[in-house]
Amino acid sequence: MMRGYLSVRSTCPVCGEALHHHRADDGPAYLTILIVGHLMAPILLFAFVKWRPDPMVLATILSIGTVAVSLFLLPRLKGAMVGLQWAKRMHGFGHVDNS
């Protein structure tokens, strides 16, 4: 379904389903921020209370972790968002029957 890191193909190479009209927009980015924030905040609190590292070390480690988890989740959440739109027949994925 994906042509590049975040770009969706215009049609599915396997079944030929048109994907050009998907409307994922900011949804995947919002979900990524929501999930990563909820994962990293408890880790930050736990690490600071348990080991009391230097703030710069903690910020560096958590920044690398945040970027890594965000880069992992973003294309998967975009695919999930397009898949949800396809399953719910949203934004042109279903045919309109005017009879």
Secondary structure, 3 states (H helix, E strand, C coil): CECCCCCECCECCCCCCECCCCCCCCHHHHHHHHHHHHHHHHHHHHHHHHHCCCHHHHHHHHHHHHHHHHHHHHHHHHHHHHHHHHHCCCCCCCCCCCC
